[in-house]
Structure formats: structure tokens, C-alpha cells
Amino acid sequence: MNSEATLTLISMGFNEAQARDALSVCSSNLDRAIDFLLGGGGATADATCSHNTSSSAATDRTIVHSEVSQYSLLSSKSACTSIALTLASRILSELRVRTTNNDEHSLKNIITSSFLNETIMQGMKSYDDLQKSNSLDVEHLSVEEILRLSAGSNRLFTTMKLLEHSPRQGILSSSTDNPIGLQSILSACRSDASNEQSYVAVVVTKPPETVLIMLPPLNATAAHQNYVLLDSHPRPSNFTPHHPSGSYALFHSDLQSLVRSLEEIFPVVDLGSDVNEMMAMMYNSFDVYPFEII
């Protein structure tokens, strides 16, 4: 049994027995064990945990680490949607300031370890404030719920707007040609930006997890062709080298490489012939919320 993985699960608030059982069921895959525990186990656990995600060393992606994750505070272990929205707003705002001042606005100059640490903590605080001020009894908040509950009290999210035709729904698929697959929907989000100079921040939700994607402008120069995955979940078995209990930003040179990384954390799951097609589609569905700066 991977003792480091066991300690990581214990640090998230699970007891030792839960941690060891989850890792046993999920063949010592930490990410699947986290999903298993957060989802409460159930009939789909075996299907989820039996999927072996690949972690090949890709040469077209680089990683920025953060020692902070949404599990750094026990009260914020379900804050990933709030964190993704906070990251989106802060990155878009910083891009606008730098562009206005004619400063260097490469995402690699903005998304640093210290930026991730600060912004993830800010997103967790925003989540905690919403929970306390609204006496909520639901841990996982949707994008719509956070934007509605934050209206008037959190000016951070007022600096960005949803693109038309949002939110979009898709289905995880092994085919890159699927019109509602990850690659097709992310391409459409980029094309729907109000102008060719606009960066697009895409909040991707695959319950119970949410991550952020940054897409470069359509007319971006080679130096600014950065497709970035920002994730507040620790995934040490997916992207190495990686802080075992921290979060990360993963930079890619093109959309195809980004989609491959997304498929590592959101794999297509075959639930077997006993599950009807509609249920299988629902389990593999995801939502995207593309934003641009106002």
C-alpha cells in the first residue's frame, strides 16, 4: 500500500481505515480513491477505479506547482468551483491590465506558484464566506449558485461575463471528432470570443470536480500560444513531478495536448452493459462555462 497516498487521504479528513479501503479498491490510484471517497463509493466505484490513467512524460507541457490545494483547509474540500471562478477572474483581470499598459502578458508570467497559492486561498475564503453567510447545507456549489449568491457582495466576479450559448454540455468521448466532445466544445468556446484578441477562461465541471482552462486568443503569437489547465485537486499520480498534496497549472503548446491532459483526469468510464445508455451518458457528461473579460 502506498503510505504517502494514505497520508494524503488522511490529511484531507478521512480516517486511516477509509483511506486504506479506498486505495485497496482503486488499486492504489490516489486520484480514483479521492473520487471514490468524495462520491461515497457505490455501484460505480469499481468501474471508476478500474480505469488506469496514463501519466506519460509529455514533452509539450510544463507544470507550475503550488503547495496549496482545496484540501489545505478541511472546511473547503469542496471549494473547487469557487476556486476555478476566482482563478478565472483574477487571470482575466491581470491580462486586461497588462494589455492596457502594453506590458508582457504571457500566461506564464502571470500564473506562478505564488499566484496559485494566493488565488486558491482566496477562492477557499470566498467559498467559506458563502457557506457561512447563507447557512448552506450543500457542499458542492454550482457555477450558477456561486455567481447568484455572490452578486452584490463579491465584485471579483463582476469583471467577467459568460459567452453566448453558455453553459454548454458535452459527453466525454474517446473520439476527437465527437461534436460534443472536449476538443470540439473547447474549440467552439475559443471561436465564440467577442474578438480575436480575447483570452477565454473556461470553467469545466465534471461532478464532483471542477477545473479551469485558459484558452489563448485566436490571433495569439507563438509566444502566447499557451493552453493552461488549472486544477486545485492534488493529482500526484497523473502529472509528475508534482507536489503530493498541492495543486498545479499545466501549460500546453496546443489544444490537442490540453485535451489529452483533461482526459487523464476525466477519463471516459465504461459502466458495462448492465447500465442503460442514458445513464452512461449522464455519468460521462460535463458542463463548460466560458468567460471573457468585460
C-alpha positions in Angstrom: 0.0 0.0 0.0 1.3 3.5 -0.9 1.9 5.0 2.6 2.3 8.5 1.1 -1.1 8.2 -0.6 -2.6 7.0 2.7 -1.3 10.0 4.5 -2.6 12.3 1.7 -6.1 11.0 2.2 -5.8 11.2 6.0 -4.7 14.9 5.6 -7.9 15.5 3.7 -10.0 14.5 6.7 -10.6 10.8 6.1 -9.7 8.2 8.7 -7.0 5.6 8.2 -9.4 2.8 7.6 -11.3 4.7 4.9 -8.0 5.7 3.2 -6.7 2.2 3.1 -10.0 0.7 1.9 -10.3 3.3 -0.9 -6.8 2.7 -2.1 -7.3 -1.0 -2.0 -10.5 -0.8 -4.1 -8.8 1.6 -6.5 -5.6 -0.3 -7.0 -3.6 2.3 -5.1 -4.6 5.0 -7.6 -4.8 8.1 -5.4 -7.0 10.2 -7.7 -9.6 7.4 -8.1 -9.5 6.8 -4.4 -10.3 10.5 -3.8 -13.2 10.3 -6.2 -14.4 7.1 -4.5 -14.4 8.7 -1.1 -15.9 12.0 -2.1 -18.6 10.2 -4.1 -19.4 7.9 -1.2 -18.5 4.8 -3.1 -21.4 2.9 -4.6 -22.0 0.8 -7.6 -19.9 2.9 -10.0 -16.8 2.7 -7.8 -15.4 -0.5 -9.4 -15.9 0.9 -12.9 -14.2 4.2 -12.0 -11.3 2.7 -10.1 -10.5 0.1 -12.6 -9.7 2.7 -15.2 -5.9 3.1 -15.3 -5.0 6.7 -16.3 -1.7 7.1 -18.2 0.9 9.5 -17.0 3.3 9.5 -19.9 6.0 12.2 -19.8 4.7 14.6 -22.4 7.3 17.0 -23.9 4.7 19.6 -25.0 3.6 20.5 -21.5 5.2 22.1 -18.4 3.9 22.4 -14.9 3.8 25.1 -12.2 3.3 23.8 -8.7 1.5 25.1 -5.6 1.8 23.7 -2.1 -1.8 24.7 -1.5 -4.9 22.8 -2.6 -8.6 22.9 -1.8 -7.8 20.3 0.9 -5.4 22.6 2.7 -8.5 23.7 4.7 -10.9 20.9 5.8 -13.9 23.3 5.5 -13.0 24.0 1.8 -12.5 20.5 0.5 -15.5 21.0 -1.9 -14.4 24.6 -3.0 -13.1 23.7 -6.4 -15.8 25.6 -8.3 -15.3 28.8 -6.3 -11.5 28.4 -6.8 -11.9 28.0 -10.5 -14.1 31.1 -10.8 -11.7 33.1 -8.7 -8.7 32.0 -10.8 -10.6 32.9 -14.0 -11.5 36.4 -12.7 -8.0 37.2 -11.4 -6.2 35.9 -14.6 -8.6 37.8 -16.9 -8.3 41.0 -14.9 -4.5 40.8 -14.9 -4.4 40.2 -18.6 -6.5 43.3 -19.2 -4.2 45.4 -17.0 -1.1 44.2 -18.7 -2.6 44.6 -22.2 -3.8 48.1 -21.4 -0.3 49.0 -20.2 1.4 47.3 -23.1 3.2 45.0 -20.6 4.2 41.5 -21.3 1.0 39.4 -20.9 2.1 35.8 -21.4 0.2 33.5 -19.1 3.5 32.0 -18.0 4.4 35.4 -16.5 1.1 35.6 -14.6 0.4 32.1 -13.4 3.3 31.5 -10.9 3.4 29.4 -7.8 2.8 32.4 -5.6 -0.1 33.4 -7.7 -1.6 30.0 -7.4 -1.1 29.9 -3.6 -2.7 33.3 -3.1 -5.6 32.8 -5.5 -6.5 29.3 -4.3 -6.6 30.6 -0.7 -8.8 33.5 -1.9 -11.2 31.0 -3.6 -11.4 28.9 -0.5 -12.2 32.0 1.6 -14.9 33.1 -0.9 -16.4 29.6 -0.6 -16.3 29.6 3.2 -17.9 33.1 3.3 -20.7 32.0 1.0 -21.4 28.9 3.2 -21.5 30.9 6.4 -23.4 33.9 5.2 -26.1 31.8 3.5 -26.2 29.0 6.1 -25.8 26.5 3.3 -26.1 22.7 3.9 -24.8 21.8 0.4 -21.1 21.2 0.0 -20.7 21.3 -3.8 -22.0 24.6 -5.3 -22.6 25.0 -9.0 -21.3 27.9 -11.1 -24.8 29.4 -11.2 -25.2 29.2 -7.4 -21.9 30.9 -6.7 -22.5 33.7 -9.1 -26.0 34.3 -7.8 -25.0 34.2 -4.1 -22.0 36.4 -4.8 -24.0 39.1 -6.6 -23.6 42.4 -4.8 -21.1 41.1 -2.2 -18.2 39.9 -4.3 -17.1 42.3 -7.0 -14.4 39.9 -8.2 -16.8 38.0 -10.5 -18.3 41.2 -12.0 -15.2 41.7 -14.1 -16.1 38.9 -16.5 -19.1 37.7 -18.5 -20.3 34.4 -19.9 -20.1 34.0 -23.6 -23.2 33.4 -25.7 -24.6 29.8 -25.9 -23.5 29.1 -22.3 -23.3 26.9 -20.4 -22.5 24.1 -22.9 -22.9 20.5 -22.2 -20.7 17.7 -23.5 -20.0 14.0 -23.3 -16.6 12.5 -22.6 -15.6 10.5 -25.7 -12.6 8.6 -27.0 -13.2 10.2 -30.4 -11.7 13.6 -31.2 -14.4 14.1 -33.9 -17.3 13.9 -31.4 -19.2 17.3 -31.9 -19.9 17.4 -28.2 -16.6 16.1 -27.0 -14.0 18.1 -25.1 -12.0 19.2 -28.1 -14.9 20.3 -30.2 -16.6 22.2 -27.3 -13.4 24.0 -26.3 -12.7 24.9 -29.9 -16.2 26.4 -30.1 -15.6 28.4 -26.9 -12.5 29.9 -28.3 -14.2 30.9 -31.6 -17.2 32.5 -29.7 -15.0 35.1 -28.0 -16.1 38.7 -28.9 -12.9 39.4 -30.7 -9.7 37.7 -31.9 -7.7 39.4 -29.1 -9.8 37.9 -26.2 -8.5 35.2 -23.9 -11.2 32.8 -22.8 -11.4 31.3 -19.3 -13.4 28.1 -19.3 -14.7 26.6 -16.1 -15.2 22.8 -16.7 -17.4 20.8 -14.3 -17.5 17.0 -14.2 -19.3 16.4 -10.9 -18.0 16.4 -8.3 -14.9 18.1 -9.7 -14.3 21.5 -11.4 -11.2 22.8 -13.1 -10.3 25.9 -15.1 -9.0 26.1 -18.7 -7.3 29.1 -20.2 -7.5 29.4 -23.9 -5.3 31.9 -25.9 -6.8 34.4 -28.4 -7.4 33.3 -31.9 -4.7 35.7 -33.2 -2.1 34.9 -30.4 1.5 34.9 -31.4 3.6 31.8 -30.9 4.9 33.2 -27.6 1.3 33.4 -26.3 0.0 30.1 -27.5 -0.5 28.7 -24.0 -3.3 26.4 -23.3 -3.5 26.0 -19.5 -5.2 23.6 -17.2 -5.5 24.9 -13.6 -6.6 22.4 -11.0 -7.0 22.8 -7.2 -7.1 19.0 -6.7 -3.8 17.1 -5.8 -3.1 14.6 -8.6 0.4 13.3 -7.9 -0.1 10.1 -9.9 -1.1 11.9 -13.1 1.4 14.7 -13.7 4.9 14.3 -12.4 6.9 15.7 -10.9 4.1 17.1 -8.7 3.7 18.2 -5.1 1.9 15.2 -3.4 -0.8 17.2 -1.7 -0.7 20.5 -3.7 -2.4 21.9 -6.8 -0.9 22.9 -10.2 -1.1 24.7 -13.5 -0.2 22.7 -16.6 0.9 24.5 -19.7 0.4 23.1 -23.2 1.5 24.1 -26.6 -1.7 23.2 -28.4 -5.4 22.3 -27.8 -4.8 18.6 -28.6 -2.2 18.3 -25.8 -4.6 20.1 -23.4 -7.4 17.7 -24.2 -5.1 14.7 -23.5 -4.4 16.1 -20.1 -8.1 16.6 -19.4 -8.7 13.0 -20.4 -6.2 11.8 -17.8 -8.2 13.4 -15.0 -11.7 13.0 -16.6 -11.4 9.6 -18.3 -14.3 8.0 -20.2 -15.8 5.4 -18.0 -17.4 2.3 -19.4 -20.1 1.3 -16.9 -20.8 -2.0 -18.6 -23.8 -3.5 -20.4 -25.9 -3.5 -17.3 -26.2 0.3 -17.3 -28.5 1.8 -19.9 -27.2 4.2 -22.5 -28.8 7.3 -21.0 -27.3 6.7 -17.5 -23.9 6.1 -19.1 -24.1 9.4 -21.0 -25.2 11.2 -17.8 -22.2 9.7 -15.9 -19.8 10.8 -18.6 -21.3 14.3 -19.1 -19.6 17.6 -18.3 -20.5 21.3 -18.4 -18.4 24.2 -19.6 -18.8 27.9 -18.7 -16.6 30.1 -20.9 -15.9 33.6 -19.7 -14.1 36.6 -21.1 -13.3 40.0 -19.5 -15.9 42.7 -19.6 
